[in-house]
Amino acid sequence: MNTPISGLRDDIENKRQLMKKGLKTIIFGVPLLLLALIVNSAFLMTDAGYTYVHQNNITGELDVFTEPGIHFRMPFLSKITKYDQVITVSFGNNAGEDFYQKLNPVQVRFADTYIGNIPVTFRFKLSNDPDAIKKMHREFRNNTNLIDTLLVKNARNVTVITATQYTGEEFFQGGLNQFKSKLGDQLREGIYLTERKQVEVEQIDLAPVGIGQSDANKLQKTKQLVWKTVPVINKSGALVRQDNPLQQYGIHVTQVTIGDPQPEQQLDQLLADKKRLVADRIRAIQEQETSKAQAETEQLRKEIQRTREVQDAQRRKELAIISQQKEVEVARQIAEREIVEVEKKKRLAEVEKEKELAIAEANLAIQKANAQSAKFEAKAITEKGQAEAAVLKAKYSALGANREVYLAELNRDVANVLYNNLKNFEIQMPQNYVGGSEGNGLKTNLDVITAFSALGLMDQTKKITKKE
């Protein structure tokens, strides 16, 4: 059974063990923690898009890191300052990411004392030159001071100075793009050295409205004397500029964007009144043009009607002439056709006569040829007959001289022919004779049938006799 004294001893022993463990933890943990802190403080991890300035507090040296990576630094005795490599300063843009991007629009005063608010955004890029970065760091010490002290103030100053080179009407009536170009040029190259002068401002406006004025709807140039701040030009014709505060730090302006500028109430009212006057002038001009166009249209309609009537009369006249010419042409063609028909018949008759003549001439030639042929044929026959008669005469003369020999040869030839034809000739006498005597013959069919039947019976009797 535990007593209070033994329990107290156990508590003391437990506390002693815990103290030993805590002491061991402190002995081994503190060096590890110090080592981790030293390692963490001895290395710098840089990100893309930022420029880091490392200040060694022992030697006072500055190192610049512009690329992402891991770099060594003096632990616990160094300072790191981070700058944005690209900085956007926006006046009048509430959609920015940082506080310096939520500034109010720049309020400017134009050469004609009118006031306007211009929303404008600038984009700056820091230099990659370590010397320029070190110089910038020594003067501004951090990113916030750089933006507020240099970039914001310089951008606002250049915007205000550039606006003094324009009148309010000139700016809001088409000079915005030129203003933007001059603003960017002065930010990059330096502010113009200016002086205040009275200059002529050339404006383009509609010509005054007048009755019978042909160019009332055309634009014309007008000139007006105003006080303006104009750049100073040297003897060589180049602009004289002030020193650019950004150039010594290598800061470049990469983009200038202007939003929708807003004029003050008086300037806005002036522009609205001028716009209304221009609209009224345009309306009056349109009414004049409409009346003029209507009058011209009516006159043109009458001219068209008169021209149409003249053309109709001319067309009727031409149609009558064409009709007469057509009748004459038809009559001429009929006469020519009749002449052609007569000539055709005449020619056909001549052709027919020529054909008959040709046929007659051909027949005559044929008859002459036939007569000539018959003459020659008769002559040939005569000569042939005479020749044959002479031959026959000579033959018969020869036969007459040898008559006995000739008859003997003829008898010999006849005998030879008869012998050759009759050597196998036999004569059989008929066995039966059916006839009559003294004019009593077979006179009817019955007599003939009876005679043939008798002959048949006689043949059968002979056959029976031969068999026996």
Secondary structure, DSSP 8 states (H G I E B T S, - for coil): ---HHHHHHHHHHHHHHHHHHHHHHHHHHHHHHHHHHHHHHHEEEE-TTEEEEEEETTT--EEEE-SSEEEE--TTSEEEEEEESEEEEEES-TT-SSGGG-B--EEEE-TTS-EEEE-EEEEEE----HHHHHHHHHHH-SHHHIIIIIIIHHHHHHHHHHHTTS-HHHHHTT-HHHHHHHHHHHHHH--B-EEEEEEEEEEEEE----TT-TTTTSEEEEEEEEEEEEE-B-TTS-B-B---TTGGGT-EEEEEEE---EE-HHHHHHHHHHHHHHHHHHHHHHHHHHHHHHHHHHHHHHHHHHHHHHHHHHHHHHHHHHHHHHHHHHHHHHHHHHHHHHHHHHHHHHHHHHHHHHHHHHHHHHHHHHHHHHHHHHHHHHHHHHHHHHHHHHHHHHHHHTHHHHHHHHHHHHHHHHHHHHTT------S-----BTTB---SHHHHHHHHHHHHHHHHHHHHHHH-
